[in-house]
Structures are given as C-alpha cells and as structure tokens.
Amino acid sequence: GEIHKNTIDLIQDLSVNSMSNFYFDKDNLANFDVYRPAVSRTYIRKIGQNEILEDSFSVTRDVRDVYNRVVVNYDYDWIKDEYRNVYETSGTNFVTQFDTVRTFTIDSPFIYTSTEAAYAGRKWLSKLQGGLNKINFSIPLSMLPMDIAERIQLSHDEPPTASGGWTDRLINITEFSIDNQNKTIEISAIDEDEVNLSKKYFILG
C-alpha cells in the first residue's frame, strides 16, 4: 500500500519484507527466491528414513570438517548487490596442531547489526572448531524450502554409529545444494545431539 518512487525501491521493499531475493531466470522472467529464516524456535522439521533417498545417507568425521575461523557477511545492500559489513571470529582448537586455518563463511542478507552477526559467528565457531560428526544425505526437491542453520530431527534405522540407529536426532544444516537434473537436494549437516551429549559446547538457538 506504499507509494514508491521507482521500480527498484518497490522490488527492494518486496524483497526485504517478504524475505526473498529478486532475480531474472534463464528465460529472462522475473522471479523471487524465497528465504525462510533458519533455526526456528517454534518448529523443527522431522525427516525420516522413508524420505531419504536410498544409499545417500552417511556419517563422516575428519579434519576436513573442522573450521577454526568464521566470517559473517551481513547488512546487505540490495541495490549495490553487496554486503556493507563483515564480522570475523576465530579459535585455536584442534586445527592449530595441523598448522592450518580453515574458514567457514556465512552470507547473511537478513542480519543487519553487529550484535546479530557476532551471535551467529560465535555460535558456529563453537560448533565447527572441535570436529563434529558430519551427516550427508539426499532428499527429493519437493521438500523445499530449507536453509543453512536449519534444525532438523532426523530418524534413520541404519546404524551410523556403534550405538545404533537414530530417532529424532537433532542436526544443523551447514550446507546444501540443489540438483535440478535429478530433482534432489544434497544436504550436509552437523550432529547437534552429539554436542549436547558430550557437553563440549553450549548450543545457542
């Protein structure tokens, strides 16, 4: 219901208020890529073994999954198509013995303040610098939307660990990609329940 001076202002307001990203697709048609806020405090999606594509489930753990530096790009300028600010935090756990620095970058178009950016950066550093189980699996494309940092309760009968299968195991998505050709979503996540059980970190969110 507001009056806008030009189309750019209108698109920017629509993008910010609907939490979506405006773009032109390969057919030059206007579109909005909807962003759903992650880490819901009121709803956690459940994914069962019947929804996970066959032979796609695995659990790994090695130094390649450890990060000791987190960079958060925030305060996005929708007109210039760039981030105005960056927050960085780092730790010394584990990776220092290998004399390397591995960076985990978070692009956060809907974080606008340094306080929010620091919260996200410290939270992810605490999770990633110690080396956690990394869960990998694929699901059908129809299960969109989902996002980085989303929390999921995962159930899977096959024993990924010596203690057996999982029921409503809490995981956090750290990365995902969409395979349009095969109509699948490829997901990697960290094992949040492992963190809680080992008392190694204080989970926020």
Secondary structure, DSSP 8 states (H G I E B T S, - for coil): ----SSHHHHHHHHHHHHTEEEEE-TTS-EEEEE---SS-SS--EEE-GGGS-TT--EEE-SGGG--SEEEEEEEEETTTTEEEEEEEEE--TTGGGGT---EEEEEETT--SHHHHHHHHHHHHHHHTT---EEEEEEEGGG----TT-EEEEEEEEEEETTEEEEEEEEEEEEEEEETTTTEEEEEEEEHHHHHHHT-S----
